[in-house]
Amino acid sequence: MIDAGASAAWVMCAQGGLLETIDWKRGGLDRAKFGDVVKFDCGVPIQTNAAVVAYDKDKLTNGPSSIADLFDTKNIPGKRRLGRVPIRISNGR
């Protein structure tokens, strides 16, 4: 058993032989309860992450209402900050 990030686990699963396929029934796990995060056969998710869009209501009374508004710098002025860490999102198939 190893603790690996999702992208590393996907790569190791796709390469074959580096990770074993999980027998979900033998482990007593209901794969459906994990939702869409389980897209490969060699790992069980241990965490989920989210991104939060926030703004100051005192400075922007009519704030963003959708993710598209985050990129609408004409109608919703102000600074933006997004992460610059590339993450490979692939299930290796």
N, CA and C atoms as a LAMMPS dump frame, in Angstrom:
ITEM: TIMESTEP
0
ITEM: NUMBER OF ATOMS
279
ITEM: BOX BOUNDS ff ff ff
-5.0000000000000000e+02 5.0000000000000000e+02
-5.0000000000000000e+02 5.0000000000000000e+02
-5.0000000000000000e+02 5.0000000000000000e+02
ITEM: ATOMS id mol type element x y z
1 1 1 N 0.839 -1.159 0
2 1 2 C 0 0 0
3 1 3 C 0.893 1.233 0
4 2 1 N 0.53 2.203 -0.849
5 2 2 C 1.274 3.465 -0.9
6 2 3 C 0.305 4.628 -0.821
7 3 1 N 0.809 5.771 -0.454
8 3 2 C 0.048 7.016 -0.464
9 3 3 C 0.634 7.852 -1.592
10 4 1 N -0.121 7.985 -2.676
11 4 2 C 0.365 8.715 -3.847
12 4 3 C -0.705 9.675 -4.32
13 5 1 N -0.279 10.726 -4.961
14 5 2 C -1.227 11.652 -5.568
15 5 3 C -1.968 10.972 -6.705
16 6 1 N -3.125 11.516 -7.056
17 6 2 C -3.97 10.896 -8.077
18 6 3 C -3.252 10.744 -9.411
19 7 1 N -2.55 11.781 -9.862
20 7 2 C -1.9 11.68 -11.17
21 7 3 C -0.807 10.613 -11.154
22 8 1 N -0.049 10.513 -10.06
23 8 2 C 0.986 9.471 -9.968
24 8 3 C 0.354 8.087 -9.926
25 9 1 N -0.729 7.949 -9.199
26 9 2 C -1.413 6.656 -9.119
27 9 3 C -1.964 6.254 -10.485
28 10 1 N -2.514 7.213 -11.223
29 10 2 C -3.028 6.904 -12.563
30 10 3 C -1.915 6.407 -13.471
31 11 1 N -0.774 7.062 -13.414
32 11 2 C 0.355 6.658 -14.252
33 11 3 C 0.825 5.258 -13.875
34 12 1 N 0.998 5.008 -12.579
35 12 2 C 1.458 3.684 -12.134
36 12 3 C 0.454 2.598 -12.478
37 13 1 N -0.831 2.908 -12.395
38 13 2 C -1.87 1.936 -12.752
39 13 3 C -1.828 1.642 -14.256
40 14 1 N -1.676 2.706 -15.061
41 14 2 C -1.661 2.552 -16.517
42 14 3 C -0.443 1.78 -17.001
43 15 1 N 0.69 1.9 -16.301
44 15 2 C 1.901 1.221 -16.722
45 15 3 C 1.834 -0.278 -16.459
46 16 1 N 0.939 -0.678 -15.624
47 16 2 C 0.76 -2.103 -15.348
48 16 3 C 1.906 -2.685 -14.54
49 17 1 N 1.582 -3.482 -13.567
50 17 2 C 2.598 -4.158 -12.776
51 17 3 C 3.127 -3.346 -11.603
52 18 1 N 2.952 -2.038 -11.634
53 18 2 C 3.434 -1.215 -10.529
54 18 3 C 2.437 -1.184 -9.365
55 19 1 N 1.164 -1.25 -9.692
56 19 2 C 0.102 -1.303 -8.679
57 19 3 C -0.837 -2.452 -9.008
58 20 1 N -1.399 -3.039 -7.992
59 20 2 C -2.372 -4.102 -8.217
60 20 3 C -3.769 -3.521 -8.35
61 21 1 N -4.601 -4.202 -9.104
62 21 2 C -5.994 -3.81 -9.227
63 21 3 C -6.711 -4.123 -7.916
64 22 1 N -7.546 -3.203 -7.491
65 22 2 C -8.275 -3.373 -6.23
66 22 3 C -9.489 -4.263 -6.451
67 23 1 N -9.653 -5.233 -5.568
68 23 2 C -10.873 -6.034 -5.541
69 23 3 C -11.815 -5.337 -4.56
70 24 1 N -12.662 -4.471 -5.079
71 24 2 C -13.517 -3.633 -4.25
72 24 3 C -14.436 -4.456 -3.353
73 25 1 N -14.966 -5.543 -3.878
74 25 2 C -15.88 -6.372 -3.08
75 25 3 C -15.144 -7.045 -1.926
76 26 1 N -13.952 -7.503 -2.19
77 26 2 C -13.171 -8.167 -1.142
78 26 3 C -12.831 -7.203 -0.006
79 27 1 N -12.609 -5.956 -0.351
80 27 2 C -12.295 -4.949 0.656
81 27 3 C -13.524 -4.395 1.358
82 28 1 N -14.707 -4.85 0.938
83 28 2 C -15.938 -4.368 1.549
84 28 3 C -16.279 -2.935 1.183
85 29 1 N -15.758 -2.47 0.043
86 29 2 C -15.98 -1.095 -0.382
87 29 3 C -17.026 -1.037 -1.489
88 30 1 N -17.895 -0.064 -1.412
89 30 2 C -18.879 0.179 -2.459
90 30 3 C -18.338 1.285 -3.348
91 31 1 N -17.845 0.912 -4.493
92 31 2 C -17.193 1.865 -5.403
93 31 3 C -18.116 3.026 -5.77
94 32 1 N -19.409 2.781 -5.862
95 32 2 C -20.37 3.821 -6.243
96 32 3 C -20.428 4.949 -5.222
97 33 1 N -20.123 4.664 -3.969
98 33 2 C -20.185 5.686 -2.922
99 33 3 C -19.072 6.714 -3.039
100 34 1 N -18.034 6.419 -3.821
101 34 2 C -16.944 7.359 -4.01
102 34 3 C -17.242 8.365 -5.11
103 35 1 N -18.316 8.188 -5.848
104 35 2 C -18.702 9.123 -6.9
105 35 3 C -17.762 9.085 -8.082
106 36 1 N -17.627 10.226 -8.736
107 36 2 C -16.837 10.333 -9.961
108 36 3 C -15.33 10.354 -9.725
109 37 1 N -14.889 10.416 -8.466
110 37 2 C -13.445 10.502 -8.221
111 37 3 C -12.732 9.182 -8.458
112 38 1 N -13.47 8.084 -8.523
113 38 2 C -12.835 6.78 -8.743
114 38 3 C -12.972 6.434 -10.216
115 39 1 N -11.918 6.751 -10.976
116 39 2 C -11.947 6.5 -12.418
117 39 3 C -10.855 5.534 -12.84
118 40 1 N -10.173 4.951 -11.891
119 40 2 C -9.172 3.959 -12.216
120 40 3 C -9.258 2.831 -11.206
121 41 1 N -8.65 1.703 -11.519
122 41 2 C -8.861 0.481 -10.753
123 41 3 C -7.801 0.198 -9.701
124 42 1 N -6.81 1.062 -9.549
125 42 2 C -5.68 0.751 -8.673
126 42 3 C -5.586 1.643 -7.442
127 43 1 N -6.612 2.403 -7.125
128 43 2 C -6.495 3.294 -5.987
129 43 3 C -7.828 3.683 -5.393
130 44 1 N -7.77 4.098 -4.144
131 44 2 C -8.937 4.581 -3.415
132 44 3 C -8.646 6.027 -3.018
133 45 1 N -9.554 6.954 -3.314
134 45 2 C -9.299 8.345 -2.964
135 45 3 C -9.235 8.547 -1.453
136 46 1 N -8.283 9.392 -1.028
137 46 2 C -8.161 9.668 0.394
138 46 3 C -8.462 11.123 0.721
139 47 1 N -8.574 11.958 -0.303
140 47 2 C -8.923 13.356 -0.075
141 47 3 C -9.512 13.948 -1.337
142 48 1 N -10.247 15.027 -1.166
143 48 2 C -10.762 15.79 -2.29
144 48 3 C -10.403 17.248 -2.057
145 49 1 N -10.267 17.981 -3.119
146 49 2 C -9.888 19.385 -3.026
147 49 3 C -10.927 20.242 -3.729
148 50 1 N -10.916 21.515 -3.403
149 50 2 C -11.833 22.451 -4.041
150 50 3 C -11.144 23.797 -4.203
151 51 1 N -11.666 24.579 -5.104
152 51 2 C -11.204 25.957 -5.275
153 51 3 C -12.358 26.871 -4.869
154 52 1 N -12.037 27.947 -4.199
155 52 2 C -13.055 28.878 -3.721
156 52 3 C -12.851 30.224 -4.4
157 53 1 N -13.929 30.781 -4.917
158 53 2 C -13.89 32.116 -5.496
159 53 3 C -14.481 33.06 -4.454
160 54 1 N -13.711 34.06 -4.041
161 54 2 C -14.165 35.003 -3.023
162 54 3 C -13.951 36.434 -3.501
163 55 1 N -14.745 37.344 -2.96
164 55 2 C -14.591 38.759 -3.292
165 55 3 C -15.068 39.596 -2.11
166 56 1 N -14.685 40.858 -2.101
167 56 2 C -15.039 41.784 -1.039
168 56 3 C -16.347 42.491 -1.409
169 57 1 N -17.431 42.193 -0.69
170 57 2 C -18.737 42.794 -0.996
171 57 3 C -18.752 44.306 -0.799
172 58 1 N -17.861 44.814 0.055
173 58 2 C -17.792 46.264 0.256
174 58 3 C -17.226 46.972 -0.972
175 59 1 N -16.371 46.311 -1.716
176 59 2 C -15.758 46.912 -2.898
177 59 3 C -16.471 46.524 -4.187
178 60 1 N -17.204 45.436 -4.163
179 60 2 C -17.875 44.932 -5.364
180 60 3 C -19.267 44.449 -4.959
181 61 1 N -20.218 45.367 -4.953
182 61 2 C -21.562 45.029 -4.465
183 61 3 C -22.286 44.043 -5.375
184 62 1 N -22.037 44.108 -6.668
185 62 2 C -22.66 43.181 -7.61
186 62 3 C -21.585 42.2 -8.064
187 63 1 N -21.268 41.25 -7.21
188 63 2 C -20.157 40.336 -7.441
189 63 3 C -20.452 39.23 -8.421
190 64 1 N -19.489 38.343 -8.606
191 64 2 C -19.615 37.232 -9.561
192 64 3 C -20.712 36.253 -9.152
193 65 1 N -21.368 35.685 -10.152
194 65 2 C -22.409 34.683 -9.883
195 65 3 C -22.121 33.369 -10.595
196 66 1 N -21.057 33.341 -11.392
197 66 2 C -20.691 32.106 -12.09
198 66 3 C -19.171 32.078 -12.282
199 67 1 N -18.654 30.934 -12.663
200 67 2 C -17.217 30.806 -12.899
201 67 3 C -16.795 31.669 -14.092
202 68 1 N -17.705 31.903 -15.032
203 68 2 C -17.391 32.751 -16.185
204 68 3 C -17.068 34.178 -15.737
205 69 1 N -17.722 34.625 -14.66
206 69 2 C -17.465 35.97 -14.147
207 69 3 C -16.034 36.135 -13.651
208 70 1 N -15.405 35.059 -13.234
209 70 2 C -14.014 35.122 -12.791
210 70 3 C -13.104 35.639 -13.907
211 71 1 N -13.448 35.325 -15.144
212 71 2 C -12.628 35.709 -16.293
213 71 3 C -13.158 36.955 -17.005
214 72 1 N -14.249 37.517 -16.516
215 72 2 C -14.846 38.702 -17.13
216 72 3 C -14.256 39.959 -16.493
217 73 1 N -13.081 40.362 -16.958
218 73 2 C -12.395 41.508 -16.363
219 73 3 C -12.98 42.844 -16.835
220 74 1 N -13.774 42.831 -17.889
221 74 2 C -14.393 44.064 -18.37
222 74 3 C -15.54 44.489 -17.451
223 75 1 N -16.454 43.57 -17.165
224 75 2 C -17.619 43.891 -16.344
225 75 3 C -17.368 43.757 -14.85
226 76 1 N -16.398 42.967 -14.467
227 76 2 C -16.047 42.792 -13.054
228 76 3 C -14.547 43.047 -12.921
229 77 1 N -14.184 44.319 -12.679
230 77 2 C -12.767 44.675 -12.602
231 77 3 C -12.116 44.183 -11.308
232 78 1 N -10.815 44.212 -11.288
233 78 2 C -10.072 43.855 -10.078
234 78 3 C -9.055 42.766 -10.349
235 79 1 N -8.214 42.552 -9.344
236 79 2 C -7.168 41.547 -9.464
237 79 3 C -7.743 40.144 -9.328
238 80 1 N -7.08 39.197 -9.976
239 80 2 C -7.403 37.78 -9.846
240 80 3 C -6.138 37.048 -9.451
241 81 1 N -6.302 35.927 -8.786
242 81 2 C -5.151 35.082 -8.432
243 81 3 C -5.551 33.632 -8.625
244 82 1 N -4.848 32.985 -9.522
245 82 2 C -5.066 31.566 -9.777
246 82 3 C -3.75 30.832 -9.57
247 83 1 N -3.821 29.594 -9.145
248 83 2 C -2.612 28.798 -8.952
249 83 3 C -1.892 28.529 -10.257
250 84 1 N -0.596 28.326 -10.174
251 84 2 C 0.211 28.051 -11.366
252 84 3 C 0.856 26.68 -11.302
253 85 1 N 0.263 25.758 -10.591
254 85 2 C 0.821 24.427 -10.452
255 85 3 C 0.14 23.514 -11.468
256 86 1 N 0.879 23.028 -12.448
257 86 2 C 0.257 22.134 -13.435
258 86 3 C -0.04 20.769 -12.813
259 87 1 N -1.223 20.283 -13.069
260 87 2 C -1.618 18.968 -12.57
261 87 3 C -2.112 18.164 -13.751
262 88 1 N -1.581 17.001 -13.924
263 88 2 C -2.025 16.127 -15.008
264 88 3 C -3.291 15.43 -14.56
265 89 1 N -4.377 15.652 -15.26
266 89 2 C -5.637 14.996 -14.93
267 89 3 C -5.957 14.044 -16.064
268 90 1 N -5.714 12.799 -15.813
269 90 2 C -5.918 11.746 -16.794
270 90 3 C -6.052 10.445 -16.054
271 91 1 N -6.837 9.559 -16.584
272 91 2 C -6.959 8.262 -15.925
273 91 3 C -6.042 7.221 -16.552
274 92 1 N -5.121 7.666 -17.393
275 92 2 C -4.122 6.77 -17.954
276 92 3 C -4.652 5.811 -19.001
277 93 1 N -5.861 6.01 -19.432
278 93 2 C -6.432 5.113 -20.444
279 93 3 C -6.438 5.745 -21.803
